[in-house]
Amino acid sequence: MTSQQPQSAYRAIADRLRQEIQNRPSMTDLPSVSDLMAEHAVSRSTVRRALAVLHQEGLAEPLPGGGWNVRP
């Protein structure tokens, strides 16, 4: 994903996570920010923007102290 613009990158990450949530109803935790950074070769802020999209859509929620859960 290094060739994408930052705006496209965060949307692509959000799309992939959204699809994974929909395909795996038993999924409770999202990958860590650092894992997503490494997987997609993007910055922390890009991953946080993707997670914010999922939060706005009601699909994910941040955990105290870090990490993200899939909203039931």
Backbone as CSV, one residue per row, in Angstrom:
resi,resn,N_x,N_y,N_z,CA_x,CA_y,CA_z,C_x,C_y,C_z
1,MET,0.800,-1.197,0.000,0.000,0.000,0.000,0.841,1.258,0.000
2,THR,2.106,1.142,-0.077,2.952,2.322,0.006,2.752,3.269,-1.163
3,SER,2.223,2.802,-2.280,2.039,3.659,-3.437,0.741,4.460,-3.388
4,GLN,-0.127,4.177,-2.426,-1.397,4.883,-2.340,-1.233,6.197,-1.601
5,GLN,-2.112,7.120,-1.891,-2.185,8.356,-1.134,-2.697,8.022,0.260
6,PRO,-2.323,8.822,1.292,-2.778,8.522,2.649,-4.296,8.392,2.766
7,GLN,-5.046,9.236,2.078,-6.502,9.166,2.164,-6.993,7.824,1.619
8,SER,-6.446,7.383,0.519,-6.837,6.095,-0.050,-6.413,4.947,0.849
9,ALA,-5.258,5.074,1.491,-4.752,4.006,2.342,-5.660,3.780,3.539
10,TYR,-6.069,4.843,4.221,-6.909,4.628,5.400,-8.271,4.080,5.004
11,ARG,-8.782,4.499,3.874,-10.064,3.961,3.406,-9.941,2.483,3.046
12,ALA,-8.839,2.116,2.421,-8.619,0.712,2.064,-8.496,-0.152,3.314
13,ILE,-7.823,0.351,4.338,-7.686,-0.392,5.588,-9.056,-0.536,6.250
14,ALA,-9.806,0.541,6.304,-11.156,0.489,6.887,-12.029,-0.503,6.112
15,ASP,-11.941,-0.485,4.800,-12.734,-1.410,3.977,-12.368,-2.858,4.270
16,ARG,-11.073,-3.138,4.375,-10.636,-4.505,4.646,-11.091,-4.962,6.023
17,LEU,-10.949,-4.100,7.028,-11.382,-4.463,8.374,-12.896,-4.641,8.437
18,ARG,-13.639,-3.772,7.759,-15.093,-3.876,7.723,-15.506,-5.225,7.134
19,GLN,-14.864,-5.605,6.035,-15.176,-6.879,5.389,-14.836,-8.053,6.311
20,GLU,-13.706,-7.953,6.991,-13.315,-9.023,7.906,-14.317,-9.152,9.058
21,ILE,-14.783,-8.028,9.589,-15.784,-8.040,10.656,-17.067,-8.707,10.158
22,GLN,-17.487,-8.373,8.958,-18.716,-8.943,8.399,-18.574,-10.431,8.108
23,ASN,-17.389,-10.853,7.674,-17.161,-12.256,7.321,-16.905,-13.148,8.522
24,ARG,-16.535,-12.547,9.654,-16.220,-13.322,10.860,-17.076,-12.830,12.021
25,PRO,-18.317,-13.275,12.126,-19.208,-12.812,13.183,-18.681,-13.048,14.596
26,SER,-17.809,-14.012,14.770,-17.262,-14.294,16.101,-16.070,-13.411,16.456
27,MET,-15.647,-12.576,15.544,-14.486,-11.710,15.772,-14.796,-10.708,16.886
28,THR,-13.910,-10.624,17.878,-14.129,-9.695,18.986,-13.067,-8.615,19.079
29,ASP,-11.845,-8.906,18.641,-10.744,-7.943,18.715,-10.230,-7.626,17.324
30,LEU,-9.861,-6.365,17.135,-9.214,-5.971,15.890,-7.707,-6.124,16.053
31,PRO,-6.982,-6.267,14.953,-5.522,-6.328,15.050,-4.989,-5.055,15.708
32,SER,-3.824,-5.157,16.310,-3.226,-3.991,16.957,-2.846,-2.936,15.922
33,VAL,-2.733,-1.711,16.384,-2.328,-0.611,15.505,-0.972,-0.928,14.890
34,SER,-0.032,-1.416,15.700,1.301,-1.715,15.164,1.258,-2.838,14.137
35,ASP,0.406,-3.842,14.346,0.277,-4.917,13.350,-0.291,-4.372,12.039
36,LEU,-1.298,-3.508,12.139,-1.884,-2.924,10.929,-0.886,-2.006,10.224
37,MET,-0.082,-1.277,11.004,0.949,-0.421,10.403,1.925,-1.262,9.580
38,ALA,2.380,-2.353,10.160,3.342,-3.221,9.471,2.718,-3.902,8.259
39,GLU,1.504,-4.395,8.426,0.824,-5.115,7.340,0.590,-4.222,6.126
40,HIS,0.239,-2.958,6.366,-0.120,-2.059,5.273,0.961,-1.030,4.947
41,ALA,2.077,-1.071,5.675,3.208,-0.145,5.462,2.747,1.309,5.477
42,VAL,2.022,1.659,6.547,1.512,3.014,6.705,1.858,3.536,8.095
43,SER,1.601,4.805,8.306,1.884,5.436,9.594,0.780,5.133,10.609
44,ARG,1.098,5.406,11.851,0.140,5.233,12.941,-1.102,6.089,12.714
45,SER,-0.909,7.317,12.245,-2.056,8.208,12.038,-2.987,7.679,10.938
46,THR,-2.442,7.022,9.933,-3.270,6.445,8.876,-4.133,5.323,9.436
47,VAL,-3.543,4.464,10.262,-4.308,3.375,10.882,-5.367,3.947,11.815
48,ARG,-5.006,4.961,12.576,-5.983,5.562,13.502,-7.160,6.179,12.747
49,ARG,-6.889,6.755,11.579,-7.986,7.294,10.767,-8.914,6.177,10.309
50,ALA,-8.345,5.047,9.925,-9.162,3.900,9.497,-10.022,3.399,10.658
51,LEU,-9.433,3.304,11.842,-10.182,2.852,13.007,-11.261,3.858,13.390
52,ALA,-10.981,5.140,13.210,-11.987,6.174,13.502,-13.199,6.028,12.588
53,VAL,-12.971,5.652,11.335,-14.080,5.424,10.406,-14.969,4.301,10.928
54,LEU,-14.355,3.204,11.359,-15.125,2.076,11.878,-15.861,2.462,13.169
55,HIS,-15.231,3.302,13.968,-15.872,3.770,15.201,-17.097,4.625,14.869
56,GLN,-16.964,5.514,13.903,-18.085,6.363,13.488,-19.233,5.522,12.927
57,GLU,-18.906,4.418,12.302,-19.919,3.530,11.729,-20.527,2.599,12.776
58,GLY,-20.009,2.646,13.993,-20.525,1.796,15.056,-20.029,0.365,15.004
59,LEU,-18.958,0.116,14.272,-18.438,-1.245,14.130,-17.339,-1.580,15.126
60,ALA,-16.661,-0.569,15.667,-15.528,-0.807,16.558,-15.504,0.243,17.652
61,GLU,-14.865,-0.133,18.774,-14.732,0.808,19.878,-13.347,0.668,20.498
62,PRO,-12.768,1.800,20.891,-11.444,1.739,21.520,-11.548,1.184,22.938
63,LEU,-10.488,0.526,23.357,-10.419,-0.003,24.705,-9.568,0.916,25.582
64,PRO,-9.894,1.021,26.848,-9.042,1.810,27.740,-7.630,1.233,27.738
65,GLY,-6.653,2.069,27.590,-5.266,1.612,27.584,-4.763,1.143,26.233
66,GLY,-5.610,1.160,25.217,-5.185,0.777,23.868,-5.934,-0.420,23.337
67,GLY,-5.837,-0.610,22.068,-6.522,-1.706,21.404,-7.939,-1.330,21.004
68,TRP,-8.520,-2.173,20.179,-9.866,-1.941,19.652,-10.654,-3.237,19.671
69,ASN,-11.916,-3.130,20.020,-12.856,-4.256,19.985,-13.867,-4.050,18.877
70,VAL,-14.391,-5.166,18.403,-15.525,-5.136,17.479,-16.760,-4.922,18.347
71,ARG,-17.602,-3.989,17.963,-18.827,-3.750,18.726,-19.819,-4.873,18.465
72,PRO,-20.461,-5.347,19.534,-21.440,-6.427,19.367,-22.695,-5.942,18.655
